Amino acid sequence: MKSDKNFTYEIIIVCDGSKDQTSNIAWDYSKKYGVDKVRLLKLVKNRGKGGAVTQVFFFLPFLSFLFFFLFLFFLYFLFFLSFMIQW
């Protein structure tokens, strides 16, 4: 991956508000590799894993819409493909 100049990535770490050191470790990685590569979303209140996942979709609404439309496109493609096979 290091040799491929077109390969990009972004790591999003969500701290669910627990008292462990997740946010400190993630912050150190963000400083080391840059905020464009490692992002930290820190919740104030401990909401558990489900709350953290829910918050990600509130912070990143574009991605949720993108996944939704890609899923619809995939379903349409499967329907079209099944129609063409039967024809």
MODA-V219339 format. One record per residue. N is the residue number from 1. RES is the residue in one small letter. SS is DSSP state (~ for helix, > for strand, _ for the rest). PSI is psi in whole degrees, 0 to 359 (none if undefined). Layout:
((N	RES	SS	PSI) (N	RES	SS	PSI))
//
This chain:
((1	m	_	327) (2	k	_	331) (3	s	_	341) (4	d	_	111) (5	k	_	339) (6	n	_	349) (7	f	_	126) (8	t	_	160) (9	y	_	163) (10	e	_	129) (11	i	>	126) (12	i	>	119) (13	i	>	126) (14	v	>	118) (15	c	>	120) (16	d	_	8) (17	g	_	5) (18	s	_	171) (19	k	_	2) (20	d	_	183) (21	q	_	22) (22	t	~	313) (23	s	~	322) (24	n	~	317) (25	i	~	317) (26	a	~	321) (27	w	~	320) (28	d	~	317) (29	y	~	322) (30	s	~	319) (31	k	~	324) (32	k	~	315) (33	y	~	349) (34	g	_	148) (35	v	_	345) (36	d	_	345) (37	k	_	320) (38	v	>	117) (39	r	>	146) (40	l	>	124) (41	l	>	117) (42	k	>	122) (43	l	_	141) (44	v	_	316) (45	k	_	140) (46	n	_	113) (47	r	_	2) (48	g	~	183) (49	k	~	316) (50	g	~	318) (51	g	~	323) (52	a	~	317) (53	v	~	318) (54	t	~	317) (55	q	~	326) (56	v	~	318) (57	f	~	339) (58	f	~	324) (59	f	~	332) (60	l	_	64) (61	p	~	331) (62	f	~	318) (63	l	~	322) (64	s	~	319) (65	f	~	320) (66	l	~	313) (67	f	~	320) (68	f	~	312) (69	f	~	326) (70	l	~	322) (71	f	~	317) (72	l	~	319) (73	f	~	318) (74	f	~	317) (75	l	~	318) (76	y	~	317) (77	f	~	317) (78	l	~	320) (79	f	~	313) (80	f	~	318) (81	l	~	317) (82	s	~	325) (83	f	~	318) (84	m	~	325) (85	i	~	320) (86	q	~	332) (87	w	_	none))
//
